[in-house]
Amino acid sequence: MTISNIESKVQVEMLIRKPVDEVFNAFIDPAITTKFWFTKASGKLEAGKRIRWDWEMFGVSAQLDVKEIEQNKRILIQFDDDTTVEWTFTPRGTEETFVAITNGGFQGDSNEIVNQVIDATGGYTIVLCGLKALLEHNIRLNLVSDRFPDANIG
């Protein structure tokens, strides 16, 4: 059975107690993002660019196209598997930002889609938790590498 007429997507959200420009930049600039998510990137996120992200501890990478960037408001990317990820950044006063990450475009039969949704929900939740710890408390929790310690090749 396939799910063809149902739009399956994931949305995770979190309040980060830092100004919107700092939170937005954490996803744009790999010098920051590598402290809480992937380990290496081919460059900063800029509209129209093709980027590669690496998780060296697992020996995996992902290619993505940066579709849209609205400074301090929104990021939209598309991975090679045609899934999309959109970040929205909503300032709450001058010192807090509400971040929402939406991931969609999952394909396959119903079991495959359910597994992708579960995996993405957990993954993006971990990313937001790692970001929160880094920006609010300057703590690197190593959540991504610790999530699959047996898969870590490094």
N, C-alpha and C positions, 0 to 999 in steps of 0.2 A: 504494500500500500504506500502511495506517495502522498505527500501533502503539497498540493499545487495551488489551491485557492486560499490558503491561509498564510498570512505573512507572519513568519516566525522571527521574533527578534528578542534581544536581551536588552534590558536597561538597568544599569547600576548607578547609584548616586551617592554622593557624600559631601558633607560640608568640610571644607579645608579652611582653617583659621589663618589665612594669609591673603594679601591683596590679589586681585584678579590677574594683574600683569605677572606676578611671580608664579602663580599656579599655571597660567597659560604657557608661560615660557618653559616650565618644567616638562611639558609635552613636546614643545617645538625643538628645544635644544638638547641634543643627545648627551652633552656633557653633564646634564642634570638627570635626564631620563635613565641613563645607564646606572645610576645610583639606586634605582628602585624597580627597574623592569628588564630591559634587554641589556646585553653587555657591549654591543658595538653597533654603530650605524654609519651608513655611507654619507650622511649629511643631515643638516637641519631640515625640518619640514617646511617646505615652501610650495605654494600652489604651482602645479604644473610639473613638479619634480618627481622622478622615480627614485625611491629610496630602498635600501636593503637594511633590515634589522637582523642582528645575530644574537643568538643565545648560545654563546660559546661553550658553556658548561654542559649543554645537551647536544652540541654539534648540529644545531638546526638554524635555519634562517627563513626570513620571509621577505618577499618583494611586494612593494606597495606603490600606488600612485596617489599623490596628494592632489585631491580634486578641488578643495576649497579651503581657504584660510580667511577668517574674519578676525582681525587682531583683537585679542582678549574676549572674544565672543564664541568662536566656533572653529572647529577643525573637522574636515571630512576626508577620509582616505578610502581607497579600495584596494583590497588584496588581490593577488592573482587568482584566487578561487572565486572571485566575484563577490565575496562578502564585503560589506562596508562597515566602517566604524565612524561614528560621529561623536565628537565631544562638544558639549555646550557649557559655557562658563557664565554663571550669573552672580554678579557682585551682590553681596549683602552688607551694605555699609562700605567702609573703606578697608576693613581688615579681614573680611571673610568672603569666601567664594564657594558657591554651590556648583559642583561638577556633576554632570550627567554624561554617561557614556552609553551610547546605543549601538548595538552590533546586530546586523541583519543580513539577509540574503542567503541563509543556509539552504543547502540543497541535499537531496537524497530521499530515502524512504523515511517513514515516520520515526522509526527507531534511530536512524542516523541523525535526523534533525534534532530529536530530543537529546541525544548524547552531545551534539554540538552546542545546544542551548545550555545544557548543564555545565559543560566545560567552559564556555565563554562567561557564564555568570560567575563561576568561581574564579576564573582567571582575572576578569576585570575588577572583581571585588578585591582580590589580592593586590592588584596594581594600585587601586585607590587607597587601600590601607597602607601600602608601602610609601606612597606619596605623602599621605598625611603624617606618618611618623617622621619622614625625612624633613618636610617643610616646617612642621610645627615644633619638632623636638630635636632635629638634626641627628636622627638615629637611622642607620641603615639596617633594616630588619632581615635582609636577604630572603624575603618571602618566596620569590620566584624560584630560586635555586633550591630552597629547602622544601618546596612543595613536592618535588620529585627527586629525593636524594639518591635513589637507586639508579636514576637515569643520568645523573651527573657524571660526565666523563673527565672532568678536570680536577 
